[in-house]
Amino acid sequence: MEEFDHLKIPLKDVILATDNFGPRNLVGRGGFGSVYKGELSRPEGCIMVAFGTPGYCDPLYMETGILSKESDVYSFGVVLFEVMCGTLCCEYRDGRLLGILVPMWKKCFEEKRLDEIITHGLENMEPGSFITFSTIAYRCLRPSRKERPTMVKIVQKLKIALEQQEVFEDLKKRMNFEGMRRIADQAVFPLSYVTQSQLLLLFMKGVLIDNGKTWFSVNKKGQHCELISAPTCISTSDNTLFIAPNANLVSRFEHLLKYISPQELRLKVKTQFLSPNVTYIINLVYECGCYHHCDWRIPFKYKLEEMSQYSMSCVARVGKDGWLRTELFQFTSTKNEHHFDIQFSSEIMFGEDGSISIEGIEFCPVDFEKDEKKVDMQPAYAKWAERLPNDYAKIIKDIDQESMTRKEIYFLLRKGVYINNSQQWFSISKKSKKRIMLPARAILPKENLGWSFLSRRKSWHWKSLPGSRFKEAAECCDKNHFTINARIESQVLSPDIWLFREFEWMEF
C-alpha cells in the first residue's frame, strides 16, 4: 500500500479543513450522510476536496484514503444501526459535531446490551428476526474489510429477518388472545405486558404457572409446550425424594425428584394446555453427573401402565438449557388435557449414590422438517460438488447422472430418490448428511400363522396409501406395541453422526 501513501489524509487535517464539519462547509446530504468541502494544504499547493460524514465513513478510508466496495458496506451497516436505534450516528450541537455513536453501538452489541439503545417498539420484535437484523448490521462494521459481508449476503439476511417477523405477525393474528390471558393469570410471578406481542414474547421465553407445577411456553408455530414438575407427578409424602436443584444447572422448579436405583418409579402426569391435533414428543428431563460424553446409554426402562412390556431409549441428548432429555413416547394430542401413567424400572446403578435428578416430564411438539419445496438460498457461485456426499455417485448408481449438473443432483437428493431397486428412499439434509428410509415390509418381522384361530390373527393389514413412497403401508391391528428389525448398509449413513429413528404414521 506504500504506493498510495501520498493519498492518505489524517483525520485531524480533515477536521481542520472542514472547520470541524461546520454548516458553512456543508455541500449536500447523500444516502450515507452529509458531504463537506474543505481546503487542504499539500506540497503542490492548496486543493479543495470533499469529505463524507465521519460517522458513516469507513475507518480504513480515514486511515488510508482508499475507498472500496467494502467501504459502502460499512456505511450501510451504520444506516442499519440508525434504523435500530432510531437516531443518527452523530451528535450535534449548534450545528457542530460533538461525537460519533457507532463505537458505543458496537460495544452494546458485543456485550448483549442492545435493549439499552434500540428505539421504542423494537422490544416487541420477534427475537429471531431481531438477532438476524442486528447481527448482519454488526458484521458490516467489522474492522477488516475481508470480514464484512457482501451486499448479496446482506440482502439475503434482511429477507430472512423480514420473513421471521412476518411469521411472528401472522402468529399473533392466529393466537387466541383471551386464552393466552387466562393462562397468564396463572403465572406464579405477575407478568408485565400491555400488547398481545409482549405477551406472546413472554410465552415464547417460557412462564412458570399453576402454582409452580408447570413451565409453559409457545413455539414459533403457536403450539403449546408443557414441562410438568416431577415432584408433582409422584404420590408420596417422603420428602427425602425431593432435592434442591444443582447450583450449576438452572431449574425451572423449586425441587427436583431424586430417583434412586434400583427402586421402581411411577409418575402420573396430567397435561392442561396442549394444542389439539399436534404430534408431541414426551421427554424425560433430568441430570446425571456421572455421565460421560462418550457414553449416553440410558440406565432405565419405561412403559405406560397399559403396556405389558418395557421399552428402552438408546440415547440421551443435551438440550439448550443443559438438561438431558430422553424421548419416551410420541402421540397426537386431541385435546388440552391428557393423562399418562408412566412406570420406570432401573437397569444399572448410575452415579456413586445410584441416583439421577429428574426435573420433569416435557411435552414438546414434533419439529417436522420445513417444506421441502422451499429452495435453499445458495449463492450463484456455490461449489455444488462439495455439498454432495463423497460417494453419492455410487449410492445413486441406477440414476443417469451424466445428463445432470452437480447442482441438479444436489436438489434431487434434497428431495429424495429410490435406491436399491426402489426398496429404499435416500435423501440428504441441508447440511448434506445422509438419510435413509426403509419400507414397513423391511422392518416388521414376518408373521407365522398357525392353524388355530388365535394364532391366525394378523398383527398388520397391508394396504396402499396415496402419497406413500412405497407400494404398501402397514395398518396396525389392535396392537399397542411392536418390534422392528432393520439392517442398513453403513455406506448410506454419514460417519460420526448421532442417528435417530423416526416413524411415519397416520391415524384413522
Steps between C-alpha positions, in 0.01 A plus 500: 500500500803731503421615148186668638664672797478835322119465507473461878330788681521504883168548679632809679563662159144413392353657814712811455414534130123469559498721811402194706231417241335836548179599314679755280697215342196281436464415130196272517348188652525157340371152573781433749517839666619852431779612267734784597757705313835610634834639394809290559859617491710263290864525381375591154270772640154541655225278357123490559364153584174343619461285813223272628349510848745328740230279652427338165856490368691174500775540764740333258426774249581760763832320558601417144300737284395202285133427430364156412164326467551381859503868602142524373414189702631672815287807430193284442562324832493838673164572336365164626605591853330838459179315412531286815586789729266758349769767492781631281851368554638848584412739778490873423459819699455839340590343168832367621600133532523381860557128464442179304274226646622209288770374746244499781248312285759233417591460867135455598464224240813322622383521861143394411359834619311605186181533704655815651531681167229369265209724411166467678287221353781273385490318833181337362684374193524123447828396671634299208427781255670755725809281542527448123464874432739620771764235424529590132512870592790432739685291244491796260705696755778247539848665503638278225345543158536125440273430797215715367217328312421562136188695408352174363541337844357808671189491283457128572520556876261795490249290307530227763443755779191627317364149454555422869313814600215429257461150647484656846237755392293222342532298820360789703192510278439127547558490876202506737585810704231438760623145549855631535387747766330224699824302502696814590272550802637171641860625494686462829665836445271772356569566132556855382348554156269737317478371144443157353853508356651549845302208645590275209871579547473413870341166413769426241759541777298287744290571810461317832128441567258284698649571843848414376405157366522569125738687270296621203633630168398553139710416195525700178201317355281598793493144635493460878782328690479372858766392746335350807697484825592143595429539877137587417461176303587262782257406775722480808557692820866397518676836487839331474423445132486876437825693465602853409637556147873484437654846516681435170177429311205740502166330563157642430366347821573528870560127549619202298409134542784275613469161327697239696602172340374228510158621621199503268362840405151596391407845370137597444503790259210728410525766231275807489599720208604282205402611149247267332594316180874535564749212519699517825818340630492401867849560645648417837707803610773422753865532599758237586846614605662164430432510126793520262464655156616176340228288665136607475338167571181548703507303827127427536199351324153652480145428390148631523272325748294338223811352336612149587868543408761760586673712235847650497634810328847469350636851551460816699559846362600822672250785453587866460420542869768245597255229613509144368193389306386148420211453258245262651198505270328689220127561467254731328311728735122519454427743785669716765493243780661157482589249771805273497610242755872439430693227681881484520723207588872540564745280313837597645647707775571852380714740697681438826174519694301325223271794425402756244309826548182530295370848424180395329306354208506717187240511224669650196342527150682300234704738285439354156745613236392807306330467166740334258360716221681803641821551307822529697643852482838440338726749322540458126863401544430216748730200454235236458745211488612584855139489619452144378609190697833366376346168395170635364570362148528146633188528715280623213670287233163408343433864405626657178746754644680594180214716377476691832706779651631477858247765599213295356625188680522692828137616486390155384658344808351770723159387375585128514542207257444124494806276534563125516231409246248741655523320835635805687454877489823702520538875558737754656437779750579868454836428661557219248458221758371171361148376582344164423136385522405134505156361407284338764549158336874526566479573874195306627561131577317244290195349667482126555135406458408169659188287465315615811265796495706703747828442320347609169415850626702746297696780659506711183283576201694595189353771281603766249484864606488802267820703521701218660857445378450123504241265353365383835445642847427296813177563692522387863232257619419563865861502619648750744862405440709336233858397417710609205814350350712684247835454331653805333816518294748736663571648157170688497557661841716799591794421733538655847136608513244412768225290342134539596214278393175653385171334412249632252140414574144611444208482743154394388 
